[in-house]
Structures are given as structure tokens and as C-alpha cells.
Amino acid sequence: MHCYECALQDSATPAVAACVRCGCGVCLKHAKVAEQLVHHEAGLGQTYGPRAARRVTCQTCHDAEASGQVRHAG
């Protein structure tokens, strides 16, 4: 699989991950990596695991999540 963003620029760069939101392949240059807390059920509430998980997104999904914008197809 090749990086989608690089392919748009007529470059064939191998992807190192897939965006967890849209599934596009991303290379190291275009991958956005963040930590995400892992929830566990615990009695009457939730607790978090001792370590955060890794979450990889493409630039487009990263920007959409950061802005909080949601569009519905219509």
C-alpha cells in the first residue's frame, strides 16, 4: 500500500500505517500519531489502563477531529 497523500502529489511512498478513521494509507511524513486512553469497565464506572494506546490518523482526519467539525451527508 502507498501513502494516499503522496499519491495525490504523484509520488509512490510506501505507507507505514492506515488511518483509524478513514483507512487511507499514510507514510511517516503524513501520519499523525497521538495517545488515546483505554477505558476499562470497573464496578459502577470506568477506569483507564496504566498506559495510553497509540492512535494513527491522516492529516485530513486529524484536522477534522481537532476542529470538532462534523458534516452529515445529505
PyMOL Python script that loads the backbone (N, CA, C, O; Angstrom):
from pymol import cmd

cmd.read_pdbstr("""\
ATOM      1  N   MET A   1       0.857  -1.167   0.000  1.00  0.00           N
ATOM      2  CA  MET A   1       0.000   0.000   0.000  1.00  0.00           C
ATOM      3  C   MET A   1       0.901   1.227   0.000  1.00  0.00           C
ATOM      4  O   MET A   1       1.963   1.237   0.621  1.00  0.00           O
ATOM      5  N   HIS A   2       0.460   2.254  -0.702  1.00  0.00           N
ATOM      6  CA  HIS A   2       1.183   3.512  -0.753  1.00  0.00           C
ATOM      7  C   HIS A   2       0.417   4.595  -0.003  1.00  0.00           C
ATOM      8  O   HIS A   2      -0.790   4.489   0.211  1.00  0.00           O
ATOM      9  N   CYS A   3       1.140   5.634   0.389  1.00  0.00           N
ATOM     10  CA  CYS A   3       0.538   6.773   1.085  1.00  0.00           C
ATOM     11  C   CYS A   3      -0.413   7.504   0.142  1.00  0.00           C
ATOM     12  O   CYS A   3      -0.048   7.843  -0.984  1.00  0.00           O
ATOM     13  N   TYR A   4      -1.613   7.736   0.604  1.00  0.00           N
ATOM     14  CA  TYR A   4      -2.621   8.414  -0.214  1.00  0.00           C
ATOM     15  C   TYR A   4      -2.223   9.855  -0.507  1.00  0.00           C
ATOM     16  O   TYR A   4      -2.352  10.316  -1.641  1.00  0.00           O
ATOM     17  N   GLU A   5      -1.741  10.570   0.508  1.00  0.00           N
ATOM     18  CA  GLU A   5      -1.368  11.980   0.321  1.00  0.00           C
ATOM     19  C   GLU A   5      -0.222  12.113  -0.679  1.00  0.00           C
ATOM     20  O   GLU A   5      -0.234  13.009  -1.523  1.00  0.00           O
ATOM     21  N   CYS A   6       0.764  11.230  -0.587  1.00  0.00           N
ATOM     22  CA  CYS A   6       1.876  11.259  -1.540  1.00  0.00           C
ATOM     23  C   CYS A   6       1.391  10.925  -2.946  1.00  0.00           C
ATOM     24  O   CYS A   6       1.856  11.518  -3.919  1.00  0.00           O
ATOM     25  N   ALA A   7       0.461   9.979  -3.060  1.00  0.00           N
ATOM     26  CA  ALA A   7      -0.080   9.607  -4.377  1.00  0.00           C
ATOM     27  C   ALA A   7      -0.767  10.790  -5.041  1.00  0.00           C
ATOM     28  O   ALA A   7      -0.720  10.927  -6.263  1.00  0.00           O
ATOM     29  N   LEU A   8      -1.406  11.646  -4.247  1.00  0.00           N
ATOM     30  CA  LEU A   8      -2.038  12.847  -4.808  1.00  0.00           C
ATOM     31  C   LEU A   8      -1.001  13.799  -5.400  1.00  0.00           C
ATOM     32  O   LEU A   8      -1.319  14.624  -6.257  1.00  0.00           O
ATOM     33  N   GLN A   9       0.240  13.676  -4.934  1.00  0.00           N
ATOM     34  CA  GLN A   9       1.344  14.514  -5.427  1.00  0.00           C
ATOM     35  C   GLN A   9       2.213  13.750  -6.423  1.00  0.00           C
ATOM     36  O   GLN A   9       3.363  14.122  -6.661  1.00  0.00           O
ATOM     37  N   ASP A  10       1.662  12.674  -7.010  1.00  0.00           N
ATOM     38  CA  ASP A  10       2.356  11.846  -8.000  1.00  0.00           C
ATOM     39  C   ASP A  10       3.649  11.233  -7.472  1.00  0.00           C
ATOM     40  O   ASP A  10       4.651  11.149  -8.183  1.00  0.00           O
ATOM     41  N   SER A  11       3.606  10.805  -6.209  1.00  0.00           N
ATOM     42  CA  SER A  11       4.749  10.132  -5.615  1.00  0.00           C
ATOM     43  C   SER A  11       4.284   8.789  -5.056  1.00  0.00           C
ATOM     44  O   SER A  11       3.174   8.689  -4.533  1.00  0.00           O
ATOM     45  N   ALA A  12       5.114   7.766  -5.162  1.00  0.00           N
ATOM     46  CA  ALA A  12       4.756   6.433  -4.660  1.00  0.00           C
ATOM     47  C   ALA A  12       5.581   6.137  -3.407  1.00  0.00           C
ATOM     48  O   ALA A  12       6.631   5.501  -3.484  1.00  0.00           O
ATOM     49  N   THR A  13       5.101   6.600  -2.262  1.00  0.00           N
ATOM     50  CA  THR A  13       5.782   6.391  -0.986  1.00  0.00           C
ATOM     51  C   THR A  13       5.070   5.271  -0.231  1.00  0.00           C
ATOM     52  O   THR A  13       3.849   5.315  -0.074  1.00  0.00           O
ATOM     53  N   PRO A  14       5.806   4.279   0.235  1.00  0.00           N
ATOM     54  CA  PRO A  14       5.170   3.188   0.985  1.00  0.00           C
ATOM     55  C   PRO A  14       4.475   3.705   2.244  1.00  0.00           C
ATOM     56  O   PRO A  14       5.005   4.562   2.951  1.00  0.00           O
ATOM     57  N   ALA A  15       3.299   3.179   2.511  1.00  0.00           N
ATOM     58  CA  ALA A  15       2.569   3.532   3.733  1.00  0.00           C
ATOM     59  C   ALA A  15       3.153   2.734   4.894  1.00  0.00           C
ATOM     60  O   ALA A  15       3.556   1.582   4.728  1.00  0.00           O
ATOM     61  N   VAL A  16       3.195   3.357   6.070  1.00  0.00           N
ATOM     62  CA  VAL A  16       3.661   2.674   7.276  1.00  0.00           C
ATOM     63  C   VAL A  16       2.513   2.387   8.235  1.00  0.00           C
ATOM     64  O   VAL A  16       2.680   1.658   9.212  1.00  0.00           O
ATOM     65  N   ALA A  17       1.335   2.968   7.949  1.00  0.00           N
ATOM     66  CA  ALA A  17       0.156   2.772   8.802  1.00  0.00           C
ATOM     67  C   ALA A  17      -1.090   3.110   7.990  1.00  0.00           C
ATOM     68  O   ALA A  17      -1.017   3.640   6.881  1.00  0.00           O
ATOM     69  N   ALA A  18      -2.239   2.783   8.588  1.00  0.00           N
ATOM     70  CA  ALA A  18      -3.529   3.141   7.996  1.00  0.00           C
ATOM     71  C   ALA A  18      -4.268   4.022   8.996  1.00  0.00           C
ATOM     72  O   ALA A  18      -4.248   3.754  10.197  1.00  0.00           O
ATOM     73  N   CYS A  19      -4.915   5.062   8.507  1.00  0.00           N
ATOM     74  CA  CYS A  19      -5.695   5.960   9.359  1.00  0.00           C
ATOM     75  C   CYS A  19      -6.825   5.170  10.028  1.00  0.00           C
ATOM     76  O   CYS A  19      -7.556   4.434   9.366  1.00  0.00           O
ATOM     77  N   VAL A  20      -6.957   5.336  11.353  1.00  0.00           N
ATOM     78  CA  VAL A  20      -8.004   4.605  12.070  1.00  0.00           C
ATOM     79  C   VAL A  20      -9.391   5.124  11.742  1.00  0.00           C
ATOM     80  O   VAL A  20     -10.374   4.431  12.004  1.00  0.00           O
ATOM     81  N   ARG A  21      -9.504   6.309  11.184  1.00  0.00           N
ATOM     82  CA  ARG A  21     -10.808   6.888  10.839  1.00  0.00           C
ATOM     83  C   ARG A  21     -11.264   6.511   9.445  1.00  0.00           C
ATOM     84  O   ARG A  21     -12.359   5.977   9.267  1.00  0.00           O
ATOM     85  N   CYS A  22     -10.419   6.789   8.443  1.00  0.00           N
ATOM     86  CA  CYS A  22     -10.856   6.610   7.052  1.00  0.00           C
ATOM     87  C   CYS A  22     -10.187   5.431   6.349  1.00  0.00           C
ATOM     88  O   CYS A  22     -10.656   4.998   5.297  1.00  0.00           O
ATOM     89  N   GLY A  23      -9.097   4.904   6.915  1.00  0.00           N
ATOM     90  CA  GLY A  23      -8.432   3.744   6.339  1.00  0.00           C
ATOM     91  C   GLY A  23      -7.384   4.046   5.294  1.00  0.00           C
ATOM     92  O   GLY A  23      -6.773   3.120   4.759  1.00  0.00           O
ATOM     93  N   CYS A  24      -7.153   5.320   4.980  1.00  0.00           N
ATOM     94  CA  CYS A  24      -6.125   5.660   3.997  1.00  0.00           C
ATOM     95  C   CYS A  24      -4.754   5.272   4.500  1.00  0.00           C
ATOM     96  O   CYS A  24      -4.476   5.367   5.696  1.00  0.00           O
ATOM     97  N   GLY A  25      -3.892   4.835   3.591  1.00  0.00           N
ATOM     98  CA  GLY A  25      -2.508   4.563   3.940  1.00  0.00           C
ATOM     99  C   GLY A  25      -1.777   5.879   4.140  1.00  0.00           C
ATOM    100  O   GLY A  25      -2.012   6.847   3.416  1.00  0.00           O
ATOM    101  N   VAL A  26      -0.884   5.910   5.132  1.00  0.00           N
ATOM    102  CA  VAL A  26      -0.100   7.118   5.397  1.00  0.00           C
ATOM    103  C   VAL A  26       1.371   6.755   5.584  1.00  0.00           C
ATOM    104  O   VAL A  26       1.698   5.711   6.150  1.00  0.00           O
ATOM    105  N   CYS A  27       2.243   7.624   5.105  1.00  0.00           N
ATOM    106  CA  CYS A  27       3.679   7.448   5.293  1.00  0.00           C
ATOM    107  C   CYS A  27       4.091   8.149   6.591  1.00  0.00           C
ATOM    108  O   CYS A  27       3.259   8.770   7.252  1.00  0.00           O
ATOM    109  N   LEU A  28       5.371   8.052   6.953  1.00  0.00           N
ATOM    110  CA  LEU A  28       5.847   8.707   8.172  1.00  0.00           C
ATOM    111  C   LEU A  28       5.648  10.217   8.131  1.00  0.00           C
ATOM    112  O   LEU A  28       5.376  10.836   9.160  1.00  0.00           O
ATOM    113  N   LYS A  29       5.780  10.808   6.960  1.00  0.00           N
ATOM    114  CA  LYS A  29       5.631  12.268   6.820  1.00  0.00           C
ATOM    115  C   LYS A  29       4.187  12.708   7.084  1.00  0.00           C
ATOM    116  O   LYS A  29       3.965  13.763   7.679  1.00  0.00           O
ATOM    117  N   HIS A  30       3.221  11.926   6.656  1.00  0.00           N
ATOM    118  CA  HIS A  30       1.818  12.332   6.746  1.00  0.00           C
ATOM    119  C   HIS A  30       1.052  11.734   7.928  1.00  0.00           C
ATOM    120  O   HIS A  30      -0.079  12.142   8.193  1.00  0.00           O
ATOM    121  N   ALA A  31       1.640  10.788   8.633  1.00  0.00           N
ATOM    122  CA  ALA A  31       0.957  10.155   9.769  1.00  0.00           C
ATOM    123  C   ALA A  31       0.929  11.110  10.967  1.00  0.00           C
ATOM    124  O   ALA A  31       1.925  11.763  11.278  1.00  0.00           O
ATOM    125  N   LYS A  32      -0.206  11.178  11.620  1.00  0.00           N
ATOM    126  CA  LYS A  32      -0.371  11.947  12.853  1.00  0.00           C
ATOM    127  C   LYS A  32      -0.600  10.939  13.970  1.00  0.00           C
ATOM    128  O   LYS A  32      -1.606  10.229  13.977  1.00  0.00           O
ATOM    129  N   VAL A  33       0.330  10.879  14.909  1.00  0.00           N
ATOM    130  CA  VAL A  33       0.270   9.893  15.978  1.00  0.00           C
ATOM    131  C   VAL A  33      -0.068  10.594  17.286  1.00  0.00           C
ATOM    132  O   VAL A  33       0.552  11.596  17.644  1.00  0.00           O
ATOM    133  N   ALA A  34      -1.057  10.060  17.995  1.00  0.00           N
ATOM    134  CA  ALA A  34      -1.471  10.626  19.279  1.00  0.00           C
ATOM    135  C   ALA A  34      -1.708   9.494  20.265  1.00  0.00           C
ATOM    136  O   ALA A  34      -1.840   8.334  19.877  1.00  0.00           O
ATOM    137  N   GLU A  35      -1.760   9.838  21.524  1.00  0.00           N
ATOM    138  CA  GLU A  35      -2.089   8.856  22.553  1.00  0.00           C
ATOM    139  C   GLU A  35      -3.585   8.870  22.793  1.00  0.00           C
ATOM    140  O   GLU A  35      -4.236   9.906  22.662  1.00  0.00           O
ATOM    141  N   GLN A  36      -4.124   7.720  23.143  1.00  0.00           N
ATOM    142  CA  GLN A  36      -5.542   7.604  23.453  1.00  0.00           C
ATOM    143  C   GLN A  36      -5.684   6.740  24.697  1.00  0.00           C
ATOM    144  O   GLN A  36      -5.156   5.630  24.754  1.00  0.00           O
ATOM    145  N   LEU A  37      -6.401   7.256  25.693  1.00  0.00           N
ATOM    146  CA  LEU A  37      -6.622   6.496  26.908  1.00  0.00           C
ATOM    147  C   LEU A  37      -7.524   5.307  26.617  1.00  0.00           C
ATOM    148  O   LEU A  37      -8.470   5.413  25.837  1.00  0.00           O
ATOM    149  N   VAL A  38      -7.231   4.182  27.243  1.00  0.00           N
ATOM    150  CA  VAL A  38      -8.007   2.965  27.050  1.00  0.00           C
ATOM    151  C   VAL A  38      -8.932   2.802  28.262  1.00  0.00           C
ATOM    152  O   VAL A  38      -8.471   2.722  29.401  1.00  0.00           O
ATOM    153  N   HIS A  39     -10.235   2.755  28.000  1.00  0.00           N
ATOM    154  CA  HIS A  39     -11.236   2.618  29.055  1.00  0.00           C
ATOM    155  C   HIS A  39     -11.446   1.154  29.420  1.00  0.00           C
ATOM    156  O   HIS A  39     -11.463   0.280  28.553  1.00  0.00           O
ATOM    157  N   HIS A  40     -11.602   0.906  30.699  1.00  0.00           N
ATOM    158  CA  HIS A  40     -11.923  -0.433  31.201  1.00  0.00           C
ATOM    159  C   HIS A  40     -13.108  -0.296  32.141  1.00  0.00           C
ATOM    160  O   HIS A  40     -13.173   0.643  32.934  1.00  0.00           O
ATOM    161  N   GLU A  41     -14.038  -1.223  32.053  1.00  0.00           N
ATOM    162  CA  GLU A  41     -15.159  -1.231  32.986  1.00  0.00           C
ATOM    163  C   GLU A  41     -14.638  -1.601  34.369  1.00  0.00           C
ATOM    164  O   GLU A  41     -13.830  -2.518  34.516  1.00  0.00           O
ATOM    165  N   ALA A  42     -15.115  -0.869  35.388  1.00  0.00           N
ATOM    166  CA  ALA A  42     -14.665  -1.155  36.759  1.00  0.00           C
ATOM    167  C   ALA A  42     -15.804  -0.846  37.721  1.00  0.00           C
ATOM    168  O   ALA A  42     -16.011   0.308  38.097  1.00  0.00           O
ATOM    169  N   GLY A  43     -16.534  -1.867  38.114  1.00  0.00           N
ATOM    170  CA  GLY A  43     -17.625  -1.665  39.063  1.00  0.00           C
ATOM    171  C   GLY A  43     -18.705  -0.781  38.489  1.00  0.00           C
ATOM    172  O   GLY A  43     -19.308  -1.113  37.468  1.00  0.00           O
ATOM    173  N   LEU A  44     -18.955   0.339  39.132  1.00  0.00           N
ATOM    174  CA  LEU A  44     -20.021   1.246  38.706  1.00  0.00           C
ATOM    175  C   LEU A  44     -19.552   2.294  37.703  1.00  0.00           C
ATOM    176  O   LEU A  44     -20.363   3.079  37.210  1.00  0.00           O
ATOM    177  N   GLY A  45     -18.283   2.320  37.400  1.00  0.00           N
ATOM    178  CA  GLY A  45     -17.792   3.344  36.483  1.00  0.00           C
ATOM    179  C   GLY A  45     -16.743   2.797  35.548  1.00  0.00           C
ATOM    180  O   GLY A  45     -16.661   1.595  35.296  1.00  0.00           O
ATOM    181  N   GLN A  46     -15.944   3.712  35.041  1.00  0.00           N
ATOM    182  CA  GLN A  46     -14.858   3.332  34.143  1.00  0.00           C
ATOM    183  C   GLN A  46     -13.540   3.764  34.760  1.00  0.00           C
ATOM    184  O   GLN A  46     -13.478   4.712  35.542  1.00  0.00           O
ATOM    185  N   THR A  47     -12.513   3.064  34.398  1.00  0.00           N
ATOM    186  CA  THR A  47     -11.168   3.433  34.792  1.00  0.00           C
ATOM    187  C   THR A  47     -10.303   3.365  33.549  1.00  0.00           C
ATOM    188  O   THR A  47     -10.730   2.839  32.521  1.00  0.00           O
ATOM    189  N   TYR A  48      -9.113   3.882  33.631  1.00  0.00           N
ATOM    190  CA  TYR A  48      -8.205   3.883  32.489  1.00  0.00           C
ATOM    191  C   TYR A  48      -7.069   2.915  32.733  1.00  0.00           C
ATOM    192  O   TYR A  48      -6.671   2.683  33.875  1.00  0.00           O
ATOM    193  N   GLY A  49      -6.552   2.356  31.663  1.00  0.00           N
ATOM    194  CA  GLY A  49      -5.416   1.455  31.754  1.00  0.00           C
ATOM    195  C   GLY A  49      -4.163   2.207  32.175  1.00  0.00           C
ATOM    196  O   GLY A  49      -4.152   3.438  32.172  1.00  0.00           O
ATOM    197  N   PRO A  50      -3.112   1.487  32.536  1.00  0.00           N
ATOM    198  CA  PRO A  50      -1.892   2.122  33.013  1.00  0.00           C
ATOM    199  C   PRO A  50      -1.101   2.843  31.923  1.00  0.00           C
ATOM    200  O   PRO A  50      -0.267   3.699  32.218  1.00  0.00           O
ATOM    201  N   ARG A  51      -1.366   2.495  30.667  1.00  0.00           N
ATOM    202  CA  ARG A  51      -0.663   3.136  29.552  1.00  0.00           C
ATOM    203  C   ARG A  51      -1.662   3.577  28.498  1.00  0.00           C
ATOM    204  O   ARG A  51      -2.723   2.975  28.337  1.00  0.00           O
ATOM    205  N   ALA A  52      -1.315   4.617  27.795  1.00  0.00           N
ATOM    206  CA  ALA A  52      -2.150   5.084  26.683  1.00  0.00           C
ATOM    207  C   ALA A  52      -1.835   4.258  25.437  1.00  0.00           C
ATOM    208  O   ALA A  52      -0.713   3.782  25.268  1.00  0.00           O
ATOM    209  N   ALA A  53      -2.812   4.095  24.584  1.00  0.00           N
ATOM    210  CA  ALA A  53      -2.624   3.390  23.315  1.00  0.00           C
ATOM    211  C   ALA A  53      -2.179   4.388  22.242  1.00  0.00           C
ATOM    212  O   ALA A  53      -2.367   5.596  22.383  1.00  0.00           O
ATOM    213  N   ARG A  54      -1.600   3.872  21.195  1.00  0.00           N
ATOM    214  CA  ARG A  54      -1.193   4.709  20.064  1.00  0.00           C
ATOM    215  C   ARG A  54      -2.349   4.788  19.075  1.00  0.00           C
ATOM    216  O   ARG A  54      -3.021   3.787  18.827  1.00  0.00           O
ATOM    217  N   ARG A  55      -2.587   5.970  18.508  1.00  0.00           N
ATOM    218  CA  ARG A  55      -3.676   6.183  17.550  1.00  0.00           C
ATOM    219  C   ARG A  55      -3.117   6.945  16.363  1.00  0.00           C
ATOM    220  O   ARG A  55      -2.600   8.051  16.524  1.00  0.00           O
ATOM    221  N   VAL A  56      -3.215   6.363  15.159  1.00  0.00           N
ATOM    222  CA  VAL A  56      -2.665   6.979  13.950  1.00  0.00           C
ATOM    223  C   VAL A  56      -3.801   7.456  13.061  1.00  0.00           C
ATOM    224  O   VAL A  56      -4.739   6.709  12.782  1.00  0.00           O
ATOM    225  N   THR A  57      -3.711   8.709  12.617  1.00  0.00           N
ATOM    226  CA  THR A  57      -4.683   9.260  11.676  1.00  0.00           C
ATOM    227  C   THR A  57      -3.941   9.957  10.534  1.00  0.00           C
ATOM    228  O   THR A  57      -2.752  10.259  10.639  1.00  0.00           O
ATOM    229  N   CYS A  58      -4.660  10.202   9.454  1.00  0.00           N
ATOM    230  CA  CYS A  58      -4.117  11.005   8.362  1.00  0.00           C
ATOM    231  C   CYS A  58      -4.305  12.479   8.717  1.00  0.00           C
ATOM    232  O   CYS A  58      -5.001  12.799   9.681  1.00  0.00           O
ATOM    233  N   GLN A  59      -3.703  13.360   7.960  1.00  0.00           N
ATOM    234  CA  GLN A  59      -3.798  14.796   8.242  1.00  0.00           C
ATOM    235  C   GLN A  59      -5.239  15.293   8.147  1.00  0.00           C
ATOM    236  O   GLN A  59      -5.662  16.110   8.965  1.00  0.00           O
ATOM    237  N   THR A  60      -5.995  14.815   7.169  1.00  0.00           N
ATOM    238  CA  THR A  60      -7.371  15.257   6.986  1.00  0.00           C
ATOM    239  C   THR A  60      -8.235  14.907   8.191  1.00  0.00           C
ATOM    240  O   THR A  60      -8.963  15.758   8.702  1.00  0.00           O
ATOM    241  N   CYS A  61      -8.159  13.662   8.647  1.00  0.00           N
ATOM    242  CA  CYS A  61      -8.961  13.241   9.806  1.00  0.00           C
ATOM    243  C   CYS A  61      -8.468  13.916  11.081  1.00  0.00           C
ATOM    244  O   CYS A  61      -9.272  14.274  11.940  1.00  0.00           O
ATOM    245  N   HIS A  62      -7.155  14.093  11.213  1.00  0.00           N
ATOM    246  CA  HIS A  62      -6.588  14.788  12.366  1.00  0.00           C
ATOM    247  C   HIS A  62      -7.146  16.208  12.456  1.00  0.00           C
ATOM    248  O   HIS A  62      -7.571  16.644  13.525  1.00  0.00           O
ATOM    249  N   ASP A  63      -7.143  16.926  11.334  1.00  0.00           N
ATOM    250  CA  ASP A  63      -7.653  18.296  11.311  1.00  0.00           C
ATOM    251  C   ASP A  63      -9.148  18.346  11.599  1.00  0.00           C
ATOM    252  O   ASP A  63      -9.612  19.237  12.310  1.00  0.00           O
ATOM    253  N   ALA A  64      -9.910  17.390  11.048  1.00  0.00           N
ATOM    254  CA  ALA A  64     -11.360  17.354  11.268  1.00  0.00           C
ATOM    255  C   ALA A  64     -11.675  17.108  12.740  1.00  0.00           C
ATOM    256  O   ALA A  64     -12.580  17.734  13.290  1.00  0.00           O
ATOM    257  N   GLU A  65     -10.942  16.208  13.379  1.00  0.00           N
ATOM    258  CA  GLU A  65     -11.170  15.929  14.796  1.00  0.00           C
ATOM    259  C   GLU A  65     -10.766  17.114  15.665  1.00  0.00           C
ATOM    260  O   GLU A  65     -11.444  17.425  16.644  1.00  0.00           O
ATOM    261  N   ALA A  66      -9.675  17.771  15.314  1.00  0.00           N
ATOM    262  CA  ALA A  66      -9.181  18.900  16.099  1.00  0.00           C
ATOM    263  C   ALA A  66     -10.133  20.090  16.040  1.00  0.00           C
ATOM    264  O   ALA A  66     -10.266  20.830  17.014  1.00  0.00           O
ATOM    265  N   SER A  67     -10.790  20.273  14.909  1.00  0.00           N
ATOM    266  CA  SER A  67     -11.704  21.407  14.768  1.00  0.00           C
ATOM    267  C   SER A  67     -13.082  21.113  15.325  1.00  0.00           C
ATOM    268  O   SER A  67     -13.882  22.023  15.536  1.00  0.00           O
ATOM    269  N   GLY A  68     -13.361  19.819  15.565  1.00  0.00           N
ATOM    270  CA  GLY A  68     -14.664  19.437  16.099  1.00  0.00           C
ATOM    271  C   GLY A  68     -15.790  19.543  15.089  1.00  0.00           C
ATOM    272  O   GLY A  68     -16.964  19.484  15.457  1.00  0.00           O
ATOM    273  N   GLN A  69     -15.446  19.697  13.818  1.00  0.00           N
ATOM    274  CA  GLN A  69     -16.473  19.836  12.793  1.00  0.00           C
ATOM    275  C   GLN A  69     -16.975  18.482  12.365  1.00  0.00           C
ATOM    276  O   GLN A  69     -16.199  17.552  12.147  1.00  0.00           O
ATOM    277  N   VAL A  70     -18.288  18.382  12.246  1.00  0.00           N
ATOM    278  CA  VAL A  70     -18.922  17.163  11.761  1.00  0.00           C
ATOM    279  C   VAL A  70     -19.878  17.561  10.650  1.00  0.00           C
ATOM    280  O   VAL A  70     -20.726  18.434  10.833  1.00  0.00           O
ATOM    281  N   ARG A  71     -19.737  16.914   9.495  1.00  0.00           N
ATOM    282  CA  ARG A  71     -20.680  17.159   8.397  1.00  0.00           C
ATOM    283  C   ARG A  71     -21.434  15.879   8.140  1.00  0.00           C
ATOM    284  O   ARG A  71     -20.863  14.788   8.153  1.00  0.00           O
ATOM    285  N   HIS A  72     -22.715  16.022   7.907  1.00  0.00           N
ATOM    286  CA  HIS A  72     -23.536  14.861   7.592  1.00  0.00           C
ATOM    287  C   HIS A  72     -23.864  14.875   6.105  1.00  0.00           C
ATOM    288  O   HIS A  72     -24.250  15.901   5.545  1.00  0.00           O
ATOM    289  N   ALA A  73     -23.703  13.715   5.481  1.00  0.00           N
ATOM    290  CA  ALA A  73     -24.044  13.596   4.054  1.00  0.00           C
ATOM    291  C   ALA A  73     -25.547  13.699   3.919  1.00  0.00           C
ATOM    292  O   ALA A  73     -26.309  13.178   4.734  1.00  0.00           O
ATOM    293  N   GLY A  74     -25.940  14.372   2.892  1.00  0.00           N
ATOM    294  CA  GLY A  74     -27.288  14.546   2.860  1.00  0.00           C
ATOM    295  C   GLY A  74     -28.252  14.483   1.906  1.00  0.00           C
ATOM    296  O   GLY A  74     -29.427  14.700   2.202  1.00  0.00           O
TER     297      GLY A  74
END
""", "prot")
cmd.dss("prot")
cmd.show_as("cartoon", "prot")
cmd.util.cbc("prot")
cmd.orient("prot")
